[in-house]
Amino acid sequence: MADALSKVPDVDIDPEGKFKYILVNIKVKGGTEQKVIVRGTKTAEYHNHIFEKVNPAMEALGLECSCLGGGKIEHNNTEKKLRVFGESTGYGKADHALTVEKLKSVFKDYEITME
């Protein structure tokens, strides 16, 4: 089951724009293996809309997930910049430093800032 974790991308965000994001902890059901992922999209009116899509997808892989908080990301792919800021009313503020760390692992040639 641990390989199910490795199949889940660390980051899945929209390629452009300003949008809500959540930080999610996923773990193997009944196990100890876990990791944190970033999910964000402008199709979500509220942060919980993102979680409502992530949760069933993870459960189908035999994983459990919990939301660690949220915020917003501004993605400018022309200038190769990402800005992490804000918070979620429902889930509270995500650990933006952890989010930036995850984003840097995928967007290696980007300038990534947080507020």
OpenMM code with the backbone's topology and positions (N, CA, C; nanometers):
from openmm import Vec3, app, unit

residues = "MET ALA ASP ALA LEU SER LYS VAL PRO ASP VAL ASP ILE ASP PRO GLU GLY LYS PHE LYS TYR ILE LEU VAL ASN ILE LYS VAL LYS GLY GLY THR GLU GLN LYS VAL ILE VAL ARG GLY THR LYS THR ALA GLU TYR HIS ASN HIS ILE PHE GLU LYS VAL ASN PRO ALA MET GLU ALA LEU GLY LEU GLU CYS SER CYS LEU GLY GLY GLY LYS ILE GLU HIS ASN ASN THR GLU LYS LYS LEU ARG VAL PHE GLY GLU SER THR GLY TYR GLY LYS ALA ASP HIS ALA LEU THR VAL GLU LYS LEU LYS SER VAL PHE LYS ASP TYR GLU ILE THR MET GLU".split()
positions = [
    Vec3(0.0812, -0.1210, 0.0000),
    Vec3(0.0000, 0.0000, 0.0000),
    Vec3(0.0849, 0.1266, 0.0000),
    Vec3(0.2067, 0.1178, 0.0501),
    Vec3(0.2917, 0.2372, 0.0538),
    Vec3(0.3168, 0.2911, -0.0867),
    Vec3(0.3134, 0.2013, -0.1868),
    Vec3(0.3346, 0.2490, -0.3236),
    Vec3(0.2173, 0.3334, -0.3717),
    Vec3(0.1003, 0.3178, -0.3097),
    Vec3(-0.0145, 0.4037, -0.3428),
    Vec3(0.0214, 0.5489, -0.3127),
    Vec3(0.0937, 0.5716, -0.2024),
    Vec3(0.1375, 0.7076, -0.1670),
    Vec3(0.2298, 0.7644, -0.2737),
    Vec3(0.3209, 0.6826, -0.3224),
    Vec3(0.4182, 0.7322, -0.4199),
    Vec3(0.3529, 0.7657, -0.5536),
    Vec3(0.2361, 0.7090, -0.5803),
    Vec3(0.1659, 0.7369, -0.7053),
    Vec3(0.0896, 0.8690, -0.7017),
    Vec3(0.0718, 0.9246, -0.5834),
    Vec3(-0.0023, 1.0502, -0.5690),
    Vec3(0.0959, 1.1666, -0.5839),
    Vec3(0.0738, 1.2545, -0.6834),
    Vec3(0.1637, 1.3694, -0.7003),
    Vec3(0.1619, 1.4611, -0.5775),
    Vec3(0.2796, 1.5136, -0.5414),
    Vec3(0.2895, 1.6040, -0.4267),
    Vec3(0.2117, 1.7329, -0.4502),
    Vec3(0.2083, 1.7780, -0.5749),
    Vec3(0.1447, 1.9055, -0.6084),
    Vec3(0.0548, 1.8888, -0.7299),
    Vec3(-0.0669, 1.9425, -0.7191),
    Vec3(-0.1580, 1.9480, -0.8331),
    Vec3(-0.2338, 2.0801, -0.8229),
    Vec3(-0.1860, 2.1799, -0.8986),
    Vec3(-0.2475, 2.3127, -0.8965),
    Vec3(-0.2733, 2.3597, -1.0389),
    Vec3(-0.3607, 2.4590, -1.0512),
    Vec3(-0.3909, 2.5167, -1.1820),
    Vec3(-0.2660, 2.5804, -1.2429),
    Vec3(-0.2557, 2.5785, -1.3759),
    Vec3(-0.1366, 2.6302, -1.4434),
    Vec3(-0.1266, 2.7828, -1.4475),
    Vec3(-0.2324, 2.8532, -1.4088),
    Vec3(-0.2304, 2.9996, -1.4160),
    Vec3(-0.3436, 3.0558, -1.3305),
    Vec3(-0.3228, 3.1766, -1.2762),
    Vec3(-0.4300, 3.2467, -1.2063),
    Vec3(-0.4150, 3.2493, -1.0554),
    Vec3(-0.5171, 3.3072, -0.9912),
    Vec3(-0.5227, 3.3144, -0.8454),
    Vec3(-0.6345, 3.2210, -0.8000),
    Vec3(-0.6041, 3.1326, -0.7046),
    Vec3(-0.7018, 3.0321, -0.6655),
    Vec3(-0.6790, 2.9844, -0.5221),
    Vec3(-0.7802, 2.9191, -0.4688),
    Vec3(-0.7724, 2.8605, -0.3347),
    Vec3(-0.6912, 2.7308, -0.3414),
    Vec3(-0.6239, 2.7007, -0.2295),
    Vec3(-0.5508, 2.5737, -0.2208),
    Vec3(-0.5655, 2.5180, -0.0807),
    Vec3(-0.5440, 2.3876, -0.0685),
    Vec3(-0.5402, 2.3222, 0.0630),
    Vec3(-0.4157, 2.2349, 0.0719),
    Vec3(-0.3704, 2.2189, 0.1948),
    Vec3(-0.2612, 2.1291, 0.2286),
    Vec3(-0.3275, 2.0058, 0.2906),
    Vec3(-0.2976, 1.8883, 0.2375),
    Vec3(-0.3663, 1.7662, 0.2805),
    Vec3(-0.2649, 1.6612, 0.3236),
    Vec3(-0.2906, 1.6003, 0.4383),
    Vec3(-0.2092, 1.4874, 0.4831),
    Vec3(-0.2781, 1.3605, 0.4349),
    Vec3(-0.2043, 1.2760, 0.3631),
    Vec3(-0.2603, 1.1479, 0.3208),
    Vec3(-0.1791, 1.0366, 0.3849),
    Vec3(-0.2508, 0.9301, 0.4236),
    Vec3(-0.1821, 0.8171, 0.4853),
    Vec3(-0.2491, 0.6874, 0.4455),
    Vec3(-0.1713, 0.5816, 0.4536),
    Vec3(-0.2227, 0.4489, 0.4237),
    Vec3(-0.3182, 0.4086, 0.5360),
    Vec3(-0.4377, 0.3628, 0.4988),
    Vec3(-0.5364, 0.3196, 0.5996),
    Vec3(-0.4769, 0.2080, 0.6838),
    Vec3(-0.4800, 0.2278, 0.8152),
    Vec3(-0.4280, 0.1278, 0.9068),
    Vec3(-0.2764, 0.1202, 0.9116),
    Vec3(-0.2092, 0.2110, 0.8429),
    Vec3(-0.0629, 0.2085, 0.8410),
    Vec3(-0.0033, 0.3364, 0.8974),
    Vec3(0.1277, 0.3477, 0.8883),
    Vec3(0.1956, 0.4660, 0.9408),
    Vec3(0.2538, 0.5531, 0.8298),
    Vec3(0.2641, 0.4981, 0.7073),
    Vec3(0.3206, 0.5760, 0.5969),
    Vec3(0.2272, 0.6904, 0.5622),
    Vec3(0.2861, 0.8104, 0.5458),
    Vec3(0.2045, 0.9265, 0.5135),
    Vec3(0.2872, 1.0316, 0.4413),
    Vec3(0.2185, 1.1276, 0.3789),
    Vec3(0.2855, 1.2417, 0.3181),
    Vec3(0.1852, 1.3554, 0.3031),
    Vec3(0.2392, 1.4734, 0.2771),
    Vec3(0.1562, 1.5929, 0.2631),
    Vec3(0.1548, 1.6334, 0.1159),
    Vec3(0.0352, 1.6689, 0.0672),
    Vec3(0.0195, 1.7106, -0.0715),
    Vec3(-0.0480, 1.8484, -0.0785),
    Vec3(-0.0277, 1.9168, -0.1905),
    Vec3(-0.0871, 2.0484, -0.2159),
    Vec3(-0.1857, 2.0336, -0.3306),
    Vec3(-0.3071, 2.0856, -0.3109),
    Vec3(-0.4084, 2.0836, -0.4161),
    Vec3(-0.4723, 2.2222, -0.4258),
    Vec3(-0.4837, 2.2743, -0.5487),
    Vec3(-0.5429, 2.4059, -0.5676),
    Vec3(-0.6042, 2.4229, -0.7047),
    Vec3(-0.7198, 2.4913, -0.7091),
    Vec3(-0.7885, 2.5147, -0.8351),
    Vec3(-0.8817, 2.6345, -0.8262),
    Vec3(-0.8951, 2.7054, -0.9377),
    Vec3(-0.9863, 2.8196, -0.9378),
    Vec3(-1.1313, 2.7765, -0.9552),
    Vec3(-1.1557, 2.6482, -0.9822),
    Vec3(-1.2938, 2.6015, -0.9923),
    Vec3(-1.3595, 2.5902, -0.8535),
    Vec3(-1.2799, 2.5951, -0.7484),
    Vec3(-1.3336, 2.5826, -0.6122),
    Vec3(-1.3769, 2.7184, -0.5589),
    Vec3(-1.5051, 2.7292, -0.5284),
    Vec3(-1.5550, 2.8532, -0.4681),
    Vec3(-1.5100, 2.8613, -0.3211),
    Vec3(-1.5057, 2.7465, -0.2561),
    Vec3(-1.4618, 2.7374, -0.1166),
    Vec3(-1.3555, 2.6283, -0.1050),
    Vec3(-1.2749, 2.6369, 0.0002),
    Vec3(-1.1680, 2.5392, 0.0209),
    Vec3(-1.2216, 2.3963, 0.0335),
    Vec3(-1.3376, 2.3803, 0.0964),
    Vec3(-1.3912, 2.2452, 0.1159),
    Vec3(-1.4288, 2.1788, -0.0167),
    Vec3(-1.4520, 2.2581, -0.1212),
    Vec3(-1.4819, 2.1993, -0.2519),
    Vec3(-1.3610, 2.1219, -0.3051),
    Vec3(-1.2413, 2.1701, -0.2737),
    Vec3(-1.1202, 2.0985, -0.3151),
    Vec3(-1.1112, 1.9666, -0.2390),
    Vec3(-1.1325, 1.9742, -0.1071),
    Vec3(-1.1238, 1.8533, -0.0244),
    Vec3(-1.2288, 1.7507, -0.0671),
    Vec3(-1.3472, 1.7982, -0.1055),
    Vec3(-1.4543, 1.7065, -0.1470),
    Vec3(-1.4182, 1.6299, -0.2737),
    Vec3(-1.3238, 1.6811, -0.3526),
    Vec3(-1.2771, 1.6082, -0.4710),
    Vec3(-1.1580, 1.5182, -0.4379),
    Vec3(-1.0707, 1.5657, -0.3509),
    Vec3(-0.9500, 1.4906, -0.3159),
    Vec3(-0.9836, 1.3670, -0.2325),
    Vec3(-1.0708, 1.3831, -0.1342),
    Vec3(-1.0995, 1.2753, -0.0396),
    Vec3(-1.1471, 1.1466, -0.1064),
    Vec3(-1.2490, 1.1485, -0.1933),
    Vec3(-1.2921, 1.0224, -0.2565),
    Vec3(-1.1837, 0.9611, -0.3461),
    Vec3(-1.1058, 1.0447, -0.4123),
    Vec3(-0.9979, 0.9941, -0.4981),
    Vec3(-0.8930, 0.9209, -0.4152),
    Vec3(-0.8613, 0.9751, -0.2971),
    Vec3(-0.7626, 0.9104, -0.2102),
    Vec3(-0.8201, 0.7829, -0.1493),
    Vec3(-0.9471, 0.7870, -0.1099),
    Vec3(-1.0106, 0.6677, -0.0524),
    Vec3(-1.0113, 0.5531, -0.1530),
    Vec3(-1.0294, 0.5849, -0.2809),
    Vec3(-1.0292, 0.4825, -0.3860),
    Vec3(-0.8925, 0.4140, -0.3968),
    Vec3(-0.7878, 0.4838, -0.3533),
    Vec3(-0.6525, 0.4269, -0.3537),
    Vec3(-0.6179, 0.3578, -0.2217),
    Vec3(-0.7139, 0.3546, -0.1285),
    Vec3(-0.6897, 0.2932, 0.0020),
    Vec3(-0.6188, 0.3865, 0.0984),
    Vec3(-0.6337, 0.5177, 0.0753),
    Vec3(-0.5682, 0.6181, 0.1594),
    Vec3(-0.6709, 0.7006, 0.2353),
    Vec3(-0.6297, 0.7480, 0.3507),
    Vec3(-0.7125, 0.8400, 0.4297),
    Vec3(-0.6523, 0.9788, 0.4158),
    Vec3(-0.7356, 1.0811, 0.4219),
    Vec3(-0.6771, 1.2148, 0.4176),
    Vec3(-0.7449, 1.3091, 0.5152),
    Vec3(-0.6672, 1.4079, 0.5577),
    Vec3(-0.7183, 1.5125, 0.6454),
    Vec3(-0.6605, 1.6452, 0.5987),
    Vec3(-0.7440, 1.7482, 0.6055),
    Vec3(-0.7005, 1.8801, 0.5607),
    Vec3(-0.6238, 1.9491, 0.6726),
    Vec3(-0.5056, 2.0002, 0.6394),
    Vec3(-0.4191, 2.0669, 0.7373),
    Vec3(-0.4352, 2.2187, 0.7348),
    Vec3(-0.5170, 2.2701, 0.6439),
    Vec3(-0.5370, 2.4146, 0.6334),
    Vec3(-0.5396, 2.4568, 0.4877),
    Vec3(-0.5651, 2.5850, 0.4671),
    Vec3(-0.5749, 2.6343, 0.3307),
    Vec3(-0.5240, 2.7753, 0.3169),
    Vec3(-0.5332, 2.8252, 0.1963),
    Vec3(-0.4914, 2.9610, 0.1643),
    Vec3(-0.5156, 2.9854, 0.0174),
    Vec3(-0.4371, 3.0733, -0.0402),
    Vec3(-0.4482, 3.1027, -0.1831),
    Vec3(-0.3105, 3.0980, -0.2469),
    Vec3(-0.3109, 3.0696, -0.3751),
    Vec3(-0.1891, 3.0702, -0.4556),
    Vec3(-0.2154, 3.1581, -0.5770),
    Vec3(-0.1185, 3.2415, -0.6066),
    Vec3(-0.1226, 3.3181, -0.7305),
    Vec3(-0.0128, 3.2609, -0.8196),
    Vec3(-0.0535, 3.2073, -0.9356),
    Vec3(0.0394, 3.1387, -1.0254),
    Vec3(0.0532, 3.2190, -1.1541),
    Vec3(0.1717, 3.2698, -1.1761),
    Vec3(0.2020, 3.3426, -1.2998),
    Vec3(0.3050, 3.2599, -1.3757),
    Vec3(0.2575, 3.1795, -1.4721),
    Vec3(0.3514, 3.0903, -1.5406),
    Vec3(0.4336, 3.1625, -1.6471),
    Vec3(0.3906, 3.2827, -1.6883),
    Vec3(0.4692, 3.3611, -1.7842),
    Vec3(0.5973, 3.4113, -1.7188),
    Vec3(0.5824, 3.4664, -1.5965),
    Vec3(0.6978, 3.5186, -1.5221),
    Vec3(0.7608, 3.4130, -1.4313),
    Vec3(0.7036, 3.2928, -1.4303),
    Vec3(0.7510, 3.1834, -1.3450),
    Vec3(0.7557, 3.2251, -1.1976),
    Vec3(0.6381, 3.2699, -1.1495),
    Vec3(0.6262, 3.3124, -1.0096),
    Vec3(0.5048, 3.2463, -0.9447),
    Vec3(0.5234, 3.2103, -0.8190),
    Vec3(0.4142, 3.1599, -0.7361),
    Vec3(0.4140, 3.2393, -0.6058),
    Vec3(0.2952, 3.2822, -0.5641),
    Vec3(0.2818, 3.3537, -0.4369),
    Vec3(0.1795, 3.2781, -0.3531),
    Vec3(0.2189, 3.2438, -0.2307),
    Vec3(0.1338, 3.1706, -0.1377),
    Vec3(0.0924, 3.2678, -0.0271),
    Vec3(-0.0389, 3.2775, -0.0018),
    Vec3(-0.0869, 3.3754, 0.0963),
    Vec3(-0.2256, 3.3375, 0.1478),
    Vec3(-0.2755, 3.4128, 0.2435),
    Vec3(-0.4129, 3.3978, 0.2908),
    Vec3(-0.4360, 3.2764, 0.3780),
    Vec3(-0.5647, 3.2523, 0.4023),
    Vec3(-0.6048, 3.1393, 0.4857),
    Vec3(-0.7446, 3.0938, 0.4500),
    Vec3(-0.7829, 2.9806, 0.5015),
    Vec3(-0.9162, 2.9251, 0.4809),
    Vec3(-1.0007, 2.9556, 0.6028),
    Vec3(-1.1216, 3.0037, 0.5800),
    Vec3(-1.2132, 3.0302, 0.6913),
    Vec3(-1.2507, 2.9003, 0.7606),
    Vec3(-1.2751, 2.7955, 0.6831),
    Vec3(-1.3184, 2.6676, 0.7398),
    Vec3(-1.2068, 2.5822, 0.7968),
    Vec3(-1.0918, 2.5789, 0.7297),
    Vec3(-0.9821, 2.4906, 0.7699),
    Vec3(-0.8691, 2.5621, 0.8433),
    Vec3(-0.8712, 2.6943, 0.8444),
    Vec3(-0.7620, 2.7687, 0.9061),
    Vec3(-0.6468, 2.7857, 0.8089),
    Vec3(-0.5421, 2.8531, 0.8542),
    Vec3(-0.4271, 2.8825, 0.7687),
    Vec3(-0.3376, 2.7601, 0.7558),
    Vec3(-0.3028, 2.7286, 0.6319),
    Vec3(-0.2084, 2.6195, 0.6070),
    Vec3(-0.0685, 2.6657, 0.6443),
    Vec3(0.0201, 2.5710, 0.6645),
    Vec3(0.1607, 2.6019, 0.6887),
    Vec3(0.2217, 2.6416, 0.5542),
    Vec3(0.2243, 2.7736, 0.5276),
    Vec3(0.2711, 2.8224, 0.3978),
    Vec3(0.4163, 2.7830, 0.3703),
    Vec3(0.4981, 2.7728, 0.4748),
    Vec3(0.6381, 2.7324, 0.4563),
    Vec3(0.6451, 2.5905, 0.3998),
    Vec3(0.5609, 2.5019, 0.4505),
    Vec3(0.5560, 2.3644, 0.4003),
    Vec3(0.5029, 2.3625, 0.2568),
    Vec3(0.4033, 2.4464, 0.2301),
    Vec3(0.3484, 2.4565, 0.0946),
    Vec3(0.4565, 2.5018, -0.0030),
    Vec3(0.5331, 2.6047, 0.0354),
    Vec3(0.6408, 2.6560, -0.0499),
    Vec3(0.7438, 2.5459, -0.0759),
    Vec3(0.7776, 2.4703, 0.0277),
    Vec3(0.8735, 2.3597, 0.0133),
    Vec3(0.8236, 2.2583, -0.0903),
    Vec3(0.6957, 2.2232, -0.0823),
    Vec3(0.6362, 2.1284, -0.1781),
    Vec3(0.6364, 2.1870, -0.3191),
    Vec3(0.6000, 2.3155, -0.3322),
    Vec3(0.5965, 2.3804, -0.4634),
    Vec3(0.7360, 2.3857, -0.5263),
    Vec3(0.8377, 2.4139, -0.4444),
    Vec3(0.9758, 2.4218, -0.4943),
    Vec3(1.0241, 2.2888, -0.5504),
    Vec3(0.9721, 2.1785, -0.4968),
    Vec3(1.0135, 2.0470, -0.5461),
    Vec3(0.9603, 2.0202, -0.6870),
    Vec3(0.8542, 2.0910, -0.7256),
    Vec3(0.7945, 2.0711, -0.8575),
    Vec3(0.8281, 2.1861, -0.9530),
    Vec3(0.8217, 2.3084, -0.9013),
    Vec3(0.8479, 2.4280, -0.9825),
    Vec3(0.9890, 2.4785, -0.9518),
    Vec3(1.0867, 2.4010, -0.9939),
    Vec3(1.2262, 2.4259, -0.9564),
    Vec3(1.2822, 2.5583, -1.0090),
    Vec3(1.2355, 2.6051, -1.1228),
    Vec3(1.2902, 2.7292, -1.1809),
    Vec3(1.1996, 2.8500, -1.1565),
    Vec3(1.1115, 2.8409, -1.0587),
    Vec3(1.0191, 2.9492, -1.0244),
    Vec3(1.0697, 3.0319, -0.9066),
    Vec3(1.0263, 3.1556, -0.9016),
    Vec3(1.0426, 3.2378, -0.7812),
    Vec3(0.9166, 3.2161, -0.6994),
    Vec3(0.9341, 3.1655, -0.5780),
    Vec3(0.8179, 3.1313, -0.4932),
    Vec3(0.8273, 3.2122, -0.3641),
    Vec3(0.7197, 3.2870, -0.3350),
    Vec3(0.7166, 3.3707, -0.2152),
    Vec3(0.5924, 3.3365, -0.1331),
    Vec3(0.5975, 3.3765, -0.0064),
    Vec3(0.4794, 3.3596, 0.0806),
    Vec3(0.4593, 3.4830, 0.1653),
    Vec3(0.3359, 3.5036, 0.2058),
    Vec3(0.2998, 3.6173, 0.2916),
    Vec3(0.2313, 3.5677, 0.4156),
] * unit.nanometer
topology = app.Topology()
chain = topology.addChain("A")
for resn in residues:
    res = topology.addResidue(resn, chain)
    for name in ("N", "CA", "C"):
        topology.addAtom(name, app.Element.getBySymbol(name[0]), res)
